[in-house]
Amino acid sequence: MSKPTETLPALQVPETAELSRVDRREFIKTTSLAAGALAFGSPALLRGQNLNSKLNIACIGIGGKGRSDTDACAGENIVALCDVDSGSVAYETQTQKYPSAKFYKDFREMFDQMGDRVDAVTISTPDHMHAIAASMAMKRKKAVFCQKPLTQTIYEARYLRKMAHERKIVTQMGNQGSASDGLRRAVETIQDGLIGQVHEVHVWTNRPIWPQAMDRPAGEDPVPASLDWDMWIGPAPMRPYKGSREPKGRDGIYEPFNWRGWQDFGTGALGDMACHTVNVPFRALDLGYPTEIEAMPFGKMNKESYPVGSKIRFAFPKRKGHIPLEHPHLFHHDRKIEHDPVTLFWYDGGQPNPALRGGHDLTNKPPVELTADILALQGKIPDSGCLMIGDGGTVFSPDDYGTNFFIKLKGEEKFVNYLKHPAMAQYPERIPRNPHPGNLVQAHALEWITAIKENKPEMCYSRFDVGARLTEIMLLGCVSLRTGQKIEWDGPKMVAKNCPQAAPFIRRQDRSGWALS
């Protein structure tokens, strides 16, 4: 079993607003240290091969999102597949697709047997296993691609962020909208003043599309012979296995999909989707630690699962951001941005209705006076979206990933797509674009693979230094829901000042035998 054989220093992570490329001094330092780093455990490919060599990749979790994450890396050598269930459709499909990959049910056994033959790892498990698997890989100096949300708890997010930084490990969180040109264009233009100071952000989603607001079911079912239930539970408290509510149903009470709604295994609608839908405002507005988080659940909220809907308010204070200069010189590499306080409102689900998908009526959206222009633009309010309201106008993104957006500046009558709005011409492109082919899933993975081969962690736009901060913010909403009260947050100290009962939700007590590496 996994044991804590190494302890990182106390997690006192300083604030940082670096969301773009490192400055030239950091680049010079990184490259000058590269040769020394190779001798101290960098991936095997970097020790004896060239940049055209293929990586050896192990994939932990091969069902659901794990299937597309594995396939996005298919141009490399897939040397190991790991999943707790050898009886799934994904097992049959993926083991046939990658016949030379060795299959494991336990990633600890995989690392023990194949650790010296693996350069990089993808992690596409339920949320509660992310940090355990990622830290074990990172301890062994493996590059890591981990699905969103990066972790299930705030402590884990900060732990992985610090670990990646100190060990200079190439990392990427799987919020694939980060690979899109549209998202990067929105970030740079809003930072450069497209709509002035932004004081309000509204983000909504159609999730949950899985059951929530459930109590733990009574009784116990036989564990399928193909499933390692103890391994699936991992660091969470053990509970009896329960299969599907329907005799022939494929979606079980917990696995392979519905774990998302359970507090012990998932992070609800907020954790599942906010790393996508809040990605643009998080980056564009340099969101750091919020000072207040207040959640209002819709319908039933218990100690087992998340509610069928919630509205959550995040209050952010004044803060500074940094933009790389177009023409840096010896002493100045970036310019500072001063951001006013901003309030972010999150909406998921709707009023309880057991007859509808996800158990809600999908009505939880921003006030109608804020969405009238969106209604005029599209004829309806989309099921998911993001609206940023600034002193000089508004930006609206109509999809989950921030790949497209519309602009309505002050005095204008309607929204115009960013590709056609004349104001965009005054803002130069300054954030490097993802140059890789394929869809966003492939491009996001290829960015990570290229960074590994070039040994440049900073090339990954959603590296853990970035993804962990976004994850932390969103998980605070889960903490507020679970405590049932407003959270006054001390970010640097990682403490809910007014709410000591939040402590076990900030840092989980792992089951015996499981720990961060």
C-alpha positions as CSV (number, residue, x, y, z in Angstrom):
1,M,0.0,0.0,0.0
2,S,1.1,3.6,-0.5
3,K,3.0,5.0,2.4
4,P,4.2,8.6,2.9
5,T,7.9,8.0,2.5
6,E,8.8,11.6,1.8
7,T,7.5,14.9,3.3
8,L,7.4,18.2,1.4
9,P,8.0,21.4,3.3
10,A,5.0,23.1,4.9
11,L,2.6,24.3,2.3
12,Q,3.2,28.1,2.4
13,V,2.7,28.8,-1.3
14,P,3.2,32.4,-2.2
15,E,0.8,34.3,-4.4
16,T,1.7,34.4,-8.0
17,A,-0.1,35.7,-11.1
18,E,2.1,34.2,-13.7
19,L,-0.3,32.7,-16.3
20,S,1.8,33.2,-19.4
21,R,5.3,32.2,-20.4
22,V,8.2,32.5,-18.0
23,D,10.4,35.6,-18.5
24,R,13.7,35.3,-20.1
25,R,15.7,35.1,-16.9
26,E,13.7,32.1,-15.9
27,F,14.0,30.5,-19.3
28,I,17.8,31.0,-19.2
29,K,17.9,29.5,-15.7
30,T,15.8,26.6,-16.7
31,T,17.8,25.7,-19.8
32,S,21.2,26.1,-18.0
33,L,20.1,23.7,-15.3
34,A,18.7,21.2,-17.8
35,A,21.9,19.1,-18.0
36,G,22.1,18.8,-14.3
37,A,18.5,17.9,-14.0
38,L,18.9,15.0,-16.3
39,A,21.3,13.3,-13.9
40,F,18.8,13.5,-11.1
41,G,15.8,11.6,-12.3
42,S,14.3,13.4,-15.3
43,P,12.3,11.1,-17.6
44,A,14.3,8.3,-19.2
45,L,13.7,9.6,-22.6
46,L,15.6,12.8,-21.8
47,R,18.6,10.8,-20.5
48,G,19.5,8.9,-23.6
49,Q,17.3,9.7,-26.5
50,N,16.6,12.7,-28.8
51,L,13.5,14.9,-29.2
52,N,12.1,12.7,-32.0
53,S,12.0,9.7,-29.8
54,K,8.6,8.4,-28.5
55,L,7.7,8.6,-24.9
56,N,6.6,5.6,-22.9
57,I,3.2,6.5,-21.4
58,A,1.2,4.7,-18.8
59,C,-2.5,5.5,-18.6
60,I,-4.4,5.3,-15.2
61,G,-8.1,5.1,-15.8
62,I,-9.1,4.0,-19.3
63,G,-12.9,4.3,-19.3
64,G,-14.9,7.4,-19.9
65,K,-12.6,10.4,-20.3
66,G,-9.7,8.0,-19.9
67,R,-10.3,6.5,-23.3
68,S,-9.9,9.8,-25.1
69,D,-7.0,10.8,-22.9
70,T,-5.2,7.6,-23.8
71,D,-6.1,7.9,-27.5
72,A,-4.8,11.5,-27.6
73,C,-1.3,10.1,-26.7
74,A,-1.5,7.2,-29.2
75,G,1.4,8.7,-31.3
76,E,3.7,7.8,-28.4
77,N,4.3,4.3,-26.9
78,I,1.4,3.3,-24.7
79,V,3.2,0.8,-22.5
80,A,0.7,0.3,-19.6
81,L,-3.0,0.5,-19.0
82,C,-4.4,0.6,-15.5
83,D,-8.0,0.3,-14.5
84,V,-9.9,-1.2,-11.5
85,D,-12.4,-2.9,-13.8
86,S,-11.3,-5.6,-16.2
87,G,-14.9,-6.3,-17.2
88,S,-15.8,-3.0,-18.8
89,V,-16.3,-2.2,-22.4
90,A,-13.4,0.2,-22.2
91,Y,-11.1,-2.6,-21.0
92,E,-12.1,-4.7,-24.0
93,T,-11.7,-1.8,-26.5
94,Q,-8.5,-0.3,-25.1
95,T,-6.6,-3.6,-24.5
96,Q,-7.3,-4.6,-28.1
97,K,-6.3,-1.2,-29.4
98,Y,-3.0,-1.2,-27.5
99,P,-2.1,-5.0,-27.4
100,S,1.5,-4.4,-26.3
101,A,0.5,-2.4,-23.2
102,K,0.6,-4.3,-20.0
103,F,-2.6,-4.2,-18.0
104,Y,-2.8,-3.5,-14.2
105,K,-5.7,-3.0,-11.8
106,D,-3.4,-1.3,-9.2
107,F,-1.2,1.6,-10.2
108,R,1.0,1.1,-7.2
109,E,1.9,-2.4,-8.7
110,M,2.4,-0.8,-12.1
111,F,4.9,1.8,-10.7
112,D,6.8,-0.9,-8.8
113,Q,7.1,-3.1,-11.9
114,M,7.4,-0.6,-14.7
115,G,8.5,2.6,-13.1
116,D,11.9,2.7,-14.8
117,R,10.3,2.1,-18.2
118,V,7.7,4.9,-18.0
119,D,8.3,8.6,-18.9
120,A,4.9,10.0,-18.4
121,V,1.4,9.2,-16.9
122,T,-2.1,10.2,-17.7
123,I,-4.7,10.1,-14.8
124,S,-8.4,9.9,-15.6
125,T,-9.9,8.4,-12.5
126,P,-12.7,9.6,-10.2
127,D,-11.7,12.8,-8.4
128,H,-10.8,11.3,-5.1
129,M,-7.9,9.3,-6.6
130,H,-6.3,12.1,-8.6
131,A,-3.8,13.4,-6.1
132,I,-2.8,9.9,-4.8
133,A,-1.9,8.7,-8.3
134,A,-0.4,12.0,-9.4
135,S,1.9,12.4,-6.3
136,M,3.1,8.9,-6.7
137,A,4.0,9.5,-10.3
138,M,5.6,12.9,-9.5
139,K,7.7,11.4,-6.7
140,R,9.2,9.2,-9.4
141,K,9.9,12.2,-11.6
142,K,7.2,11.2,-14.2
143,A,5.5,13.9,-16.2
144,V,1.8,14.0,-15.4
145,F,-1.4,14.8,-17.3
146,C,-4.3,14.7,-14.8
147,Q,-8.0,15.3,-15.6
148,K,-9.9,18.2,-14.1
149,P,-10.6,19.0,-11.3
150,L,-7.0,18.5,-10.5
151,T,-7.8,17.2,-7.0
152,Q,-10.7,16.6,-4.6
153,T,-9.4,18.8,-1.8
154,I,-7.7,22.2,-1.5
155,Y,-4.8,20.8,0.4
156,E,-4.1,18.3,-2.4
157,A,-4.2,21.0,-5.0
158,R,-1.7,23.1,-3.2
159,Y,0.5,20.0,-2.5
160,L,0.6,19.0,-6.2
161,R,1.3,22.6,-7.2
162,K,4.3,22.8,-4.9
163,M,5.6,19.4,-5.8
164,A,5.5,20.2,-9.5
165,H,7.2,23.5,-9.0
166,E,10.0,22.2,-6.8
167,R,10.7,19.2,-8.9
168,K,10.3,21.0,-12.2
169,I,8.0,18.3,-13.5
170,V,6.1,18.8,-16.8
171,T,2.4,18.8,-15.9
172,Q,-1.0,19.5,-17.5
173,M,-4.5,19.6,-16.1
174,G,-7.2,18.3,-18.5
175,N,-9.3,21.3,-19.1
176,Q,-8.9,21.1,-22.9
177,G,-10.6,24.4,-23.7
178,S,-7.2,25.9,-22.7
179,A,-5.9,24.7,-26.1
180,S,-8.2,26.9,-28.1
181,D,-7.3,30.1,-29.9
182,G,-10.6,31.6,-28.8
183,L,-9.9,31.2,-25.1
184,R,-6.4,32.6,-25.3
185,R,-7.7,35.6,-27.4
186,A,-10.4,36.3,-24.8
187,V,-7.8,36.2,-22.0
188,E,-5.3,38.6,-23.6
189,T,-7.9,41.1,-24.8
190,I,-9.8,41.3,-21.5
191,Q,-6.5,41.7,-19.7
192,D,-5.5,44.5,-22.1
193,G,-8.7,46.4,-21.3
194,L,-11.3,45.3,-23.9
195,I,-14.2,45.9,-21.5
196,G,-12.5,47.9,-18.8
197,Q,-12.5,46.9,-15.1
198,V,-14.7,43.8,-14.6
199,H,-16.8,43.8,-11.4
200,E,-19.2,41.0,-12.0
201,V,-18.9,37.5,-13.6
202,H,-21.8,35.1,-14.0
203,V,-21.1,31.4,-15.0
204,W,-23.8,28.7,-15.3
205,T,-24.0,25.1,-16.4
206,N,-26.6,22.4,-17.2
207,R,-24.9,20.0,-14.7
208,P,-25.6,17.8,-12.8
209,I,-26.7,15.3,-15.5
210,W,-26.1,12.5,-13.0
211,P,-28.0,11.8,-9.7
212,Q,-27.4,14.1,-6.8
213,A,-29.3,14.8,-3.5
214,M,-29.3,11.1,-2.7
215,D,-28.9,9.4,0.7
216,R,-26.6,6.4,0.8
217,P,-28.5,3.3,-0.4
218,A,-29.1,0.5,2.1
219,G,-27.9,-3.0,1.7
220,E,-25.0,-4.5,-0.3
221,D,-24.6,-6.2,-3.6
222,P,-22.0,-8.8,-4.7
223,V,-18.9,-7.1,-6.1
224,P,-18.4,-8.1,-9.7
225,A,-15.5,-10.5,-10.2
226,S,-13.9,-8.0,-12.6
227,L,-13.9,-5.0,-10.2
228,D,-11.4,-4.3,-7.5
229,W,-13.7,-2.5,-5.1
230,D,-11.1,-1.8,-2.4
231,M,-8.9,-0.2,-5.0
232,W,-11.8,1.8,-6.4
233,I,-12.6,3.2,-2.9
234,G,-8.9,4.1,-2.5
235,P,-8.5,6.9,0.2
236,A,-12.2,7.3,0.8
237,P,-14.0,5.6,3.8
238,M,-14.9,2.1,2.9
239,R,-18.6,1.5,2.1
240,P,-20.6,-1.5,0.7
241,Y,-20.7,-2.0,-3.0
242,K,-24.0,-1.2,-4.7
243,G,-24.7,-1.9,-8.4
244,S,-27.4,-0.4,-10.6
245,R,-30.8,0.6,-9.3
246,E,-32.2,-1.1,-12.4
247,P,-31.7,-4.8,-12.9
248,K,-30.2,-4.3,-16.4
249,G,-28.9,-0.8,-16.0
250,R,-25.3,0.0,-16.9
251,D,-24.9,3.1,-14.8
252,G,-24.2,1.9,-11.2
253,I,-24.9,3.8,-8.0
254,Y,-21.3,4.7,-7.9
255,E,-19.3,3.5,-10.9
256,P,-18.5,3.9,-13.7
257,F,-20.1,7.4,-14.0
258,N,-22.3,8.5,-11.1
259,W,-19.5,8.9,-8.6
260,R,-19.5,12.6,-9.5
261,G,-22.5,13.4,-7.3
262,W,-21.1,11.7,-4.1
263,Q,-19.1,13.8,-1.7
264,D,-16.7,11.0,-0.9
265,F,-15.7,10.5,-4.5
266,G,-16.6,13.5,-6.6
267,T,-17.0,17.3,-6.4
268,G,-20.5,17.8,-7.8
269,A,-21.5,20.0,-10.7
270,L,-19.1,22.7,-9.6
271,G,-16.0,20.6,-9.5
272,D,-16.9,18.8,-12.6
273,M,-17.5,21.8,-14.9
274,A,-16.0,25.0,-13.4
275,C,-12.4,24.2,-14.4
276,H,-13.9,24.5,-18.0
277,T,-16.4,27.3,-17.6
278,V,-14.5,29.6,-15.2
279,N,-11.2,29.1,-17.1
280,V,-11.6,32.4,-19.1
281,P,-12.4,34.8,-16.2
282,F,-9.9,33.0,-13.9
283,R,-7.1,33.8,-16.3
284,A,-8.3,37.1,-17.8
285,L,-9.0,38.6,-14.3
286,D,-6.0,37.1,-12.5
287,L,-8.2,35.6,-9.9
288,G,-6.3,34.6,-6.8
289,Y,-7.7,33.7,-3.3
290,P,-11.3,34.8,-2.8
291,T,-12.0,36.3,0.6
292,E,-15.7,35.2,0.9
293,I,-17.5,32.2,-0.5
294,E,-21.2,31.7,0.1
295,A,-23.3,28.8,-1.3
296,M,-27.0,28.4,-1.5
297,P,-28.2,24.8,-2.3
298,F,-31.5,24.1,-4.0
299,G,-33.5,21.3,-2.5
300,K,-32.0,18.7,-0.4
301,M,-28.4,18.9,1.0
302,N,-27.1,16.1,3.1
303,K,-23.8,14.6,4.1
304,E,-23.6,12.1,1.3
305,S,-24.2,13.9,-2.0
306,Y,-24.3,17.3,-3.5
307,P,-27.7,19.1,-4.2
308,V,-29.5,19.2,-7.5
309,G,-28.7,22.9,-7.8
310,S,-26.7,25.6,-6.2
311,K,-25.9,29.3,-6.5
312,I,-22.5,30.3,-5.1
313,R,-20.9,33.7,-4.6
314,F,-17.2,34.2,-4.7
315,A,-15.8,37.6,-3.6
316,F,-12.3,38.5,-4.8
317,P,-10.4,41.6,-3.5
318,K,-8.2,44.0,-5.4
319,R,-5.3,42.2,-6.9
320,K,-2.4,42.5,-9.4
321,G,-1.7,40.7,-12.6
322,H,1.4,40.6,-14.8
323,I,1.5,40.8,-18.6
324,P,4.7,40.0,-20.5
325,L,6.0,43.0,-22.4
326,E,6.0,42.8,-26.2
327,H,9.7,44.0,-26.2
328,P,11.2,43.1,-22.9
329,H,14.6,44.5,-21.9
330,L,17.2,43.8,-19.2
331,F,15.3,45.0,-16.2
332,H,11.6,44.9,-17.2
333,H,9.9,41.8,-18.5
334,D,6.3,42.5,-17.8
335,R,3.9,45.2,-16.8
336,K,1.4,45.1,-13.9
337,I,-2.3,45.2,-14.1
338,E,-4.4,46.6,-11.2
339,H,-7.8,44.7,-10.9
340,D,-10.7,46.1,-8.9
341,P,-12.7,43.8,-6.6
342,V,-14.9,41.4,-8.5
343,T,-17.8,39.1,-7.6
344,L,-18.2,35.8,-9.4
345,F,-21.6,34.1,-9.3
346,W,-21.9,30.4,-10.1
347,Y,-25.2,28.6,-11.0
348,D,-25.7,24.9,-11.5
349,G,-28.8,22.7,-11.9
350,G,-32.2,24.1,-10.9
351,Q,-35.2,23.5,-8.8
352,P,-35.8,19.8,-7.8
353,N,-37.8,17.7,-10.3
354,P,-37.2,14.0,-10.1
355,A,-38.8,13.3,-13.4
356,L,-36.2,15.3,-15.3
357,R,-32.5,14.5,-16.2
358,G,-30.3,15.2,-13.3
359,G,-33.3,15.6,-11.0
360,H,-33.8,19.4,-11.7
361,D,-35.6,21.8,-14.1
362,L,-32.4,23.6,-15.5
363,T,-33.8,27.0,-14.4
364,N,-30.8,28.1,-12.3
365,K,-29.3,30.9,-14.5
366,P,-28.4,34.6,-14.1
367,P,-31.1,37.2,-13.6
368,V,-33.2,37.9,-16.8
369,E,-32.1,41.5,-16.9
370,L,-28.5,40.4,-17.4
371,T,-29.3,37.9,-20.1
372,A,-31.7,39.9,-22.3
373,D,-29.0,40.6,-24.9
374,I,-28.0,37.0,-24.9
375,L,-31.6,36.0,-25.6
376,A,-31.7,38.6,-28.5
377,L,-28.5,37.1,-29.9
378,Q,-29.3,33.4,-29.8
379,G,-33.1,33.2,-29.3
380,K,-32.6,31.4,-26.0
381,I,-30.4,31.3,-23.0
382,P,-27.8,28.5,-23.5
383,D,-27.6,25.7,-21.0
384,S,-24.0,26.7,-20.2
385,G,-22.3,30.1,-20.4
386,C,-20.1,32.8,-19.0
387,L,-20.9,36.5,-18.8
388,M,-18.3,39.1,-17.8
389,I,-19.6,42.6,-17.1
390,G,-17.1,45.5,-17.2
391,D,-17.2,49.2,-17.0
392,G,-16.7,49.4,-20.8
393,G,-18.9,46.5,-22.0
394,T,-19.6,42.8,-21.6
395,V,-18.1,39.6,-22.9
396,F,-20.3,36.5,-23.4
397,S,-19.0,33.0,-24.0
398,P,-21.8,30.5,-25.0
399,D,-20.0,27.2,-24.5
400,D,-18.5,25.0,-21.8
401,Y,-14.9,25.6,-22.8
402,G,-14.6,29.3,-23.6
403,T,-13.6,28.6,-27.2
404,N,-15.9,31.3,-28.7
405,F,-17.1,34.7,-27.4
406,F,-19.1,37.7,-28.2
407,I,-18.5,41.4,-27.4
408,K,-20.9,44.2,-26.6
409,L,-19.1,47.4,-25.8
410,K,-20.8,50.3,-23.9
411,G,-23.2,52.2,-26.3
412,E,-23.5,49.2,-28.7
413,E,-26.9,47.6,-29.3
414,K,-26.0,44.0,-29.6
415,F,-23.3,41.3,-29.2
416,V,-20.9,40.8,-32.1
417,N,-18.7,37.7,-32.5
418,Y,-15.1,38.5,-31.5
419,L,-13.8,37.5,-35.0
420,K,-15.9,40.3,-36.5
421,H,-15.8,43.0,-33.8
422,P,-13.7,46.0,-35.0
423,A,-12.3,46.8,-31.5
424,M,-10.3,43.6,-31.6
425,A,-7.8,45.0,-34.1
426,Q,-6.1,47.2,-31.5
427,Y,-5.1,44.3,-29.3
428,P,-2.1,42.4,-30.5
429,E,-1.8,38.6,-30.0
430,R,0.7,38.0,-27.3
431,I,-0.2,34.7,-25.7
432,P,1.4,31.8,-27.6
433,R,-1.2,29.7,-29.5
434,N,-1.3,26.0,-29.3
435,P,0.3,24.9,-32.6
436,H,-0.8,21.2,-32.5
437,P,-3.2,19.6,-34.9
438,G,-6.4,17.7,-34.1
439,N,-9.3,18.5,-31.8
440,L,-8.9,20.2,-28.4
441,V,-8.4,16.9,-26.6
442,Q,-5.5,16.0,-28.9
443,A,-4.0,19.5,-29.0
444,H,-4.0,19.8,-25.3
445,A,-2.3,16.5,-24.8
446,L,0.2,17.2,-27.6
447,E,1.2,20.4,-25.9
448,W,2.1,18.4,-22.8
449,I,4.0,15.8,-24.8
450,T,6.0,18.4,-26.6
451,A,6.9,20.1,-23.3
452,I,8.1,16.8,-21.9
453,K,10.4,16.2,-24.9
454,E,11.8,19.7,-24.7
455,N,11.9,19.6,-20.9
456,K,10.0,22.9,-20.6
457,P,7.2,22.7,-18.0
458,E,6.3,26.4,-18.8
459,M,5.1,25.4,-22.3
460,C,1.9,23.8,-20.8
461,Y,-0.8,26.4,-20.6
462,S,-2.7,24.5,-17.9
463,R,0.3,23.3,-15.9
464,F,-0.3,22.5,-12.3
465,D,0.9,26.0,-11.2
466,V,-2.2,27.3,-13.0
467,G,-4.6,24.4,-12.8
468,A,-4.2,24.0,-9.1
469,R,-5.1,27.6,-8.4
470,L,-8.2,27.4,-10.5
471,T,-9.1,24.1,-8.8
472,E,-8.6,25.6,-5.3
473,I,-11.1,28.4,-6.0
474,M,-13.8,26.0,-7.2
475,L,-13.3,23.6,-4.4
476,L,-14.0,26.4,-1.9
477,G,-17.6,26.4,-3.3
478,C,-17.9,22.7,-2.4
479,V,-16.6,23.5,1.1
480,S,-19.2,26.2,1.6
481,L,-21.9,23.8,0.4
482,R,-20.8,21.0,2.8
483,T,-20.5,23.3,5.8
484,G,-23.8,25.0,5.1
485,Q,-22.4,28.5,5.8
486,K,-20.4,31.4,4.3
487,I,-16.7,30.9,4.4
488,E,-14.3,33.7,5.3
489,W,-11.1,32.5,3.6
490,D,-7.5,33.1,4.5
491,G,-5.8,31.9,1.3
492,P,-2.2,32.0,2.3
493,K,-2.9,30.1,5.6
494,M,-5.4,27.8,3.9
495,V,-7.9,28.3,6.7
496,A,-11.6,29.1,6.9
497,K,-11.3,31.8,9.6
498,N,-14.9,31.7,10.7
499,C,-15.6,28.0,10.2
500,P,-13.4,25.5,12.0
501,Q,-15.8,22.7,10.9
502,A,-14.5,23.2,7.3
503,A,-11.2,21.7,8.1
504,P,-11.9,18.1,7.1
505,F,-13.2,19.3,3.8
506,I,-10.1,21.4,3.1
507,R,-7.8,18.5,4.0
508,R,-9.3,15.0,3.8
509,Q,-8.5,12.3,6.3
510,D,-7.3,9.5,4.0
511,R,-8.2,5.9,4.7
512,S,-5.4,3.9,6.4
513,G,-2.8,2.8,3.9
514,W,-3.4,5.6,1.5
515,A,-1.5,8.9,1.5
516,L,0.1,11.5,-0.8
517,S,3.5,10.4,-1.9
